[in-house]
Amino acid sequence: VASVFGPDRVAALSTLPAAPQGWRDISSAPKDGTVIDLWARRIETDRYERVANCHWSDMSDWDGREYQWWSGLHVHMHRTYDEPTHWRPLPAAPSKGEAQS
């Protein structure tokens, strides 16, 4: 596994806290506007990290060209991350008591 994914990615994935839904292969990610978390390599640091609150975007420009991308992977129109490798549903919001503490 390490030779395919690299030691940084393997180490990072192995240190993630266990999530009830867990990380899923990007090929199964929803492309209907659902907000999700993505797992992608940050280009400037060459490290994998969670990119929170992303969604799939489809749009056309004035010339009819179509664009499709994961929102959240670009900062100020500059590509910040490589294509994501995994996704997961957003975690549940804290209960009212948890949110106040």
C-alpha positions in Angstrom: 0.0 0.0 0.0 2.7 2.5 0.9 4.4 2.2 -2.5 1.2 3.1 -4.3 0.0 5.9 -2.0 3.2 7.2 -0.5 4.2 7.2 3.2 2.6 10.6 4.0 -0.8 9.6 2.7 -0.7 6.2 4.5 0.4 7.8 7.7 -2.2 10.5 7.5 -5.1 8.1 6.7 -4.0 5.9 9.6 -4.2 8.7 12.1 -7.7 9.9 11.3 -10.1 9.4 14.1 -12.6 6.6 13.3 -15.8 8.1 11.9 -19.1 6.2 11.9 -19.5 6.7 8.2 -15.8 6.5 7.4 -14.0 7.7 4.3 -15.2 6.5 0.9 -13.5 6.3 -2.5 -14.1 9.5 -4.4 -15.7 7.6 -7.3 -18.8 7.1 -5.0 -19.1 10.8 -4.0 -22.5 12.6 -4.6 -22.5 15.0 -7.5 -25.9 16.6 -6.7 -24.8 19.6 -4.6 -24.6 17.7 -1.3 -22.0 19.2 1.0 -19.3 16.8 2.0 -15.7 16.6 3.3 -12.9 15.7 0.9 -9.5 14.2 1.3 -6.9 15.7 -1.0 -3.2 16.6 -1.3 -2.4 20.3 -0.7 -0.1 21.3 -3.6 2.2 23.7 -1.7 2.9 21.4 1.2 2.6 18.0 -0.6 0.6 16.7 2.4 -2.9 15.2 2.4 -5.6 16.8 4.5 -9.3 17.1 5.0 -11.0 19.8 3.0 -14.3 20.7 4.8 -17.6 21.7 3.3 -17.2 21.0 -0.4 -19.7 20.2 -3.1 -19.7 19.3 -6.8 -20.2 22.2 -9.1 -21.5 22.2 -12.7 -21.7 25.4 -14.6 -21.4 27.0 -18.1 -19.8 30.3 -19.0 -21.2 32.9 -21.4 -19.5 31.1 -24.3 -21.3 27.8 -23.5 -18.2 26.1 -22.1 -19.0 23.7 -19.3 -17.0 23.5 -16.1 -17.2 20.8 -13.5 -15.1 20.8 -10.3 -15.1 20.2 -6.5 -15.8 23.5 -4.8 -13.4 24.2 -1.9 -10.3 22.9 -3.8 -9.5 26.4 -5.1 -8.6 29.5 -3.1 -9.0 32.9 -4.8 -9.2 31.1 -8.2 -5.8 29.4 -7.6 -5.7 25.6 -7.5 -4.7 24.7 -3.9 -5.4 20.9 -3.9 -5.0 18.0 -6.3 -8.0 16.0 -7.2 -9.5 14.4 -4.1 -9.0 10.7 -3.4 -11.7 10.2 -0.8 -14.9 11.8 0.7 -17.1 11.4 3.7 -20.5 12.8 4.8 -20.4 15.7 7.1 -20.4 14.8 10.8 -23.6 15.3 12.8 -23.9 18.8 14.4 -23.4 18.9 18.2 -26.5 18.6 20.4 -27.7 21.8 22.0 -26.0 21.0 25.3 -22.7 20.2 23.5 -22.8 23.4 21.4 -23.0 25.6 24.6 -20.1 24.0 26.5 
